[in-house]
Amino acid sequence: MVIKPKIRGFICTNAHPAGCEAHVNEQISYVKKHQQADVKPKNVLVIGSSTGYGLASRITAAFGNEAKTLGIFFEKPPTEKKTASAGWYNTAAFQKAADEAGIWAKNINGDAFSHEIKAKAINTIKEELGQIDLVVYSLASPRRTDPDTGEVYSSTLKPIGQSVTTKNLNTSKRIIDSVSVEAANDEEIQGTIDVMGGADWELWIKALNDAGVLSNGFKTVAYTYIGKELTWPIYGKATIGKAKEDLDRAATEIKSSTSAIQGEAYVTSLNAVVTQASSAIPIMPLYISAMFKVMKADGTYEGCIEQIQNLFVENIYGESPRLDDAGRLRQNYKELEDSVQTRVTDIWNTVDTDTIDELTDYVGYHQEFLKLFGFGIEAVDYEQDVSPLVEINHIS
């Protein structure tokens, strides 16, 4: 079939297998060209490995550090009439490249919140890796089922305390308008913490530790976005922010529970980037488009792969990790520079529908959005007839 993007609102409902492969190969090529830290991970578990920062982490571990990687993801396979999800094609492309390079890599497709998937991961580690020295936790989901009680928690994107009306870039209509979001109630706040906080990260580390598959001195990282004043009303100081604060709590608990094997646990603050998740958050399309304009002009913009490549070198395996006041690994320092935030705020305050292309890099934002699903990549012929049927070898 000839596959063209099907965009509905802030999501794309299909993906292009050749485009996803080209995008993955671009990231692999980037990592191979850059210097790595002297200390390298050997066996890496990436929980949430098929898109965004999780995928970039797996690529950096495997192709930058020649680490063996076990990837956990929850993606839809293709049918003859419907494409797979982008994460499926990303993983297939990663696996193909790893096999060609002779790098050990295996996959588990399923609900990472469940005991079943944790058990499959542990069995695989015991049988083929022995122990893990780096665990990357990079899950993003709107819902989570408690593996013990069966209760389903749902997350929400709402402010706390009072409703918020703010400027917005409506990507469907390509206009600047406003969006109003009601304040969350206590149940919605707690539900978001239960889905996006640190509870499942803790469960993973406990299961791995109890099974004896964490190496002495292992490291684990979970990713967060902090932002500044512009994004705080619906992000940093909102329901998502509360969930991210819970990651800090979990990091402290993990350090304590793994002290006998000298475990290290860090929340890592990263830059805002275009992801499937961030596209759904009011404020973020306009903020990121303005940020692109400023940081690209400065030559300081970093996407997922650039951020994670530098995170490994500068922080996770760097001699002098950069920590913020809360003890998080700080990889977002370029975005949060006062000069950057001042110029982004100036754009935010003055941009209107007529000046979107002049004042922001919405074109770049949209290009990055399309690339998430394998579209808009120059090397790919989108008029060519391609089969959506791409297989992944994954542990059943």
N, C-alpha and C positions, 0 to 999 in steps of 0.2 A: 504494500500500500504506500501511497504518498502521504507522508505525515506532516501536517502543518499544526502550529500551536492552537489549542482551543482554550482561550482565556475567558474565565467567568469571574468577574469581580477581581479579587486579589489572588486568585489561584489559577493555575493551569492544570487542566484535567487530563492531559496526555504528556507523553515524553518521546524523544527521538533517540533510538538506540545508538546510531552512528554519532549523533551530536553529543550524547552523554559520554561516549567513549573518547571523542576528541577532547572534551572538556577535562576528563580525568587524565588523559595523556599530557595535556598542557600543564597540569599541576605536577605530575610526575617529572616532567622535563624541568620545571622550575626547581624542584627540590634537588634533583641531581646536579644542578649547576651551582649550588650554594654550599658553603662550608658548614659542616656539622660540628657539634661539640665533641671534645675528646672522649668524654664519657658517653656511652651509648646504651640504650635499652636493648635487651636481647629477646625477651618474650613479652608481647604487649597484648592486652585485652582492651578492645575498644567497644564500649557499650553505647550503641547509637552511631554506627560506623558508615552509614550509607550516603549521607548528605552533609553539606556545610562543614562546620568545624570538626565534627567527628570523622568525616571522610578525609579531611585534610590531615588530621592526626594520624590516621592509618597510613596514608600515603607518605607522610614524613617519617614515621617509624620504619616503614618497610623499605622505601626507596632512598631515604636519606641516611638511615642507620642500619639497614639490612637486618632489621628485626623480624622475627616470626610474629605474625599477627593473627589473632582470632577476633573476627568481627561479629557483633550482634546487631540485628536490625529487624524491622517488621515492615516488609514491603510486599506489594501485590505483583504476582507474576503476570506475564502477558497471556492473551488468548489470540486466536487467529484474527479476531475482529477488533481487539482492543489492546492498546499498548500497556506495557507494565508501568509501574511508577518509576520516576526518575532514579530513585535510590536502588531499584533493582538493576537497571542498566548501568548505573555507576559501579555497583559491586561486581557485575559481570566484567566490566572493563578493567577494574582493579585486579580481579582474579586472573584474567587473561595476561595482563602485564606481569603480574607476580610469577605466574607459571613460566612465562618466557624468560624471566630473569633468574629462575631457579630459587625464588624466595618462598618459604613456607607460608601459606595463608589458607585459613579455613573459615567457614561461615556458618552462622546459625540464624535462621529466619523464624522469628516468633515473638511473642509478647515478653519483652525483657523484664517486665514487672512480675512475672510468674515464677513460682518455685521450679517449674518444669524446665524452663530455659536456663535458669541458674544451675540446675543439676546437669544439664547437657554440657554446659560450658565447663563445669568442674571435671566431669568425666573426660572431656576432650583434653583438658590441660594435664590431667593425671596421666593419660595414656600417651600423649604425644609431646608435651612440653615440659612436664615436671613441675615447674613453678613459673609464676608471672612476676616480672619486676616493675611493670608499669600498667596501671589501670586508668583508662580514660573514660570518664562518665559524661556522655554528651547526648542525653535523651531529651527530646521535645515531643510532648503529646498533649492533646486537649483533655484526655481522660486517663485514669489509672484504676485498675481493679486491685483492691487489697488482696494479696495472695493468701492471707489467713482467714479473713472474714467474708470475702467475696463482695464487699461493699464497693460500689463504683463511685469514685471521686471525679468531679469535673472542675476544670480551671476556668477562670474568667478574666477578661481584660478590663478592669474597672479601677477608678480612683478610690481612695479611701478618705472618709470624712465628709466630703461634699462632692457634688457633681461637678464636672469640668466641661467647659465649652472652649474649644481651641481651634486654631487654624489647621487646615488639613489639605493635603494634595489628593484629590479624588482621582485615582488612577484609571477608573472606568471611563470617566467623562473628560479626563485631562484638564481639570479646572482646579483653581484654588477656592475652596469653600470653608465651611466650619463644620465641626462635628461635636456633638454633645454626648457625654457619657455619664450615666447615673452612678452614684457612689455605690460601692459594694456593701452588702450586709455581712454580718459576722460569718454566716454559713458559707458565703461565696469566698470570703478571705481564706477561711480554713480549707475549703476545697482546693483552692489554688495552691496553698502550701502543701497539701497532701499529694497533689499531682506533680508539682514542679519544684518542690523543696528537696530536702536531703534524705528523706526517709528511705527511699529505694536505694540510693547510693550507699547508705549505711547497711542495708540488708545484703547488698552485693558483697561488700567488703567482709561482713560477718560470715557469710556463707563461704567465701573464698578462704578466709582465715581459719575457720573451723575445719575446713577440709585440708588444711596444710599446704595450699597451693600458692601462697604468697611468699616470695623470697625475703630473706632478711634484708632490711633496708629498702623494701619496695616503696614506690611512690604512686600516689593516686591524685588525679586532678579532676575537678568538675568546673564547667565553664559558666560564666555569668556576664551580664552586661550591667554596668552601673550608670553610665551617662552623666549628664549635668542638668542644669535647671530646665532647659527646654523640654527634655523628655521625662523629667521626674513626675509630672502630674498623672500620666497614664502608664508610666513604666517604673522608674526607680522608687518612687514614693507611693506606688499603687499596689494592687494585689500581686502582680508579678514580682515587684520589689520585695514584698513580704516573703514570698517563696524563695527568692534568692538569698534573703537574710538567713533563712533556715539552712541553706547550704553552709553558711559560716558555722552554725551550731553543729551540723553534721561533721564538718571537717575537724572540729575540736574533739568530738566523740570518737571519730575514727582514729585520730592520733593516740587517744587514750587507750582505746581497745586493742591497738596493735603495737603498743609500746614495747612489748616483750620481743618483737621482731624489728624494732626500730623503724616502724612505718612512718611515712610522711604523707600528709594529706593537705591539699591546697585547693582553695577556690581560686580560679583564675579570671581576672577581669579583662575582657577583650573588647576590641572596637565594634562599633555598629557596622554590620554588613547586610547585604541583601540576602535573605534566606526565606524559605517558605513561611517560617514563623513570623519574622519581622514584617513581612509584607501585610500581615493581617492586623498589625497593631496600629491604631490611629496615631498620628504624629510621625511615625517612623519613615514613611515614604518621603515626606517633605523634608524632614530632618536629614535623612541620609542623602537626598539629592543635593541639599545645600552643603553638607559636609563633603561630598564628592567634589563639588566645585572648588572648595577652599583647599582641601588636602591634595587634590591632583595638581592644582596650581603650585602648591609648595613642594610637590614631589614626595609627599610623605604618606599618601594613601596606601593602605595595605588591605588586600582581600583576605579570604580565609586561609589560603595556602601560605601567603607571605606572613600573616600573623602567627600561624602555628610553627612554621619553619623557625621564626625568630624566638617563639616561646621555648622551643626545645633548646636552642642554642644559648639564649640569654638567661632563661629562668629555670626551667625544669632541670637542665643539666649544666647550667652556667655556674661559674665559681662564685659569683656575687648576685644571687637572685634579687630582683627588684620587688620589694614588698610595699604595700600601702599600710595605712594606720591600722587596718583590721587584720593584717597578716596575709592578705591575698597576694598572689603573684600578679604583678601589675604589667600587663602587656598593652594597656589602652592609653599609655602616657602621651602618645602623639596626638590622638584625637582630643584629649582633655586639656591640652595646652590652652592657656588663657587667650592667646592671640587667635587660635583656631576657633574657640567658642565665641569670641567676640564677633568675628566676621560671619560665622554661621548665624548668630543671633541677628545681625544686621540684615542678612538676606531674609531670614524668617519674617522680620518686621516689615519689610518693604515689598516682598514678592507678591504679585497678583497673577491672575490667569494670563494676562498679556505678556508678562515678563518671565514666565517659567523657564523658557529656554535660554534667556539672556542671563538671569541671575542664578539659576541652579543647573545642575547636570542631571536633569531628569532623563535625558537621552541615555546617559551612562547607566542610570539606575535601571531603566527599562531593559537595556542590553544585558545587565547582570541578572535581572529577573528571568529573561528568556534563557540564558545560559544554564540556569538551575535545572531546566528541563531538556537541555540539549539542543536548543534553538539559537539562531543568530550567530553561529560560528562560521567564519569565512571559509574554512577548509571543507565544509560539508555541503554537498549538493542536495538541497531540500526538494528538488523536483524528481529525484531518483526514487524508484520503487524499492522499498525495503521491507523486509519481514519484521514484524514486531516480536517474533518468537526467538527469544534469547534465553539460554539456560544458565543457571548458576548451580554449581556443585555446593550443596549445603547439607549440613548434618541433620538427618531426619529424626 
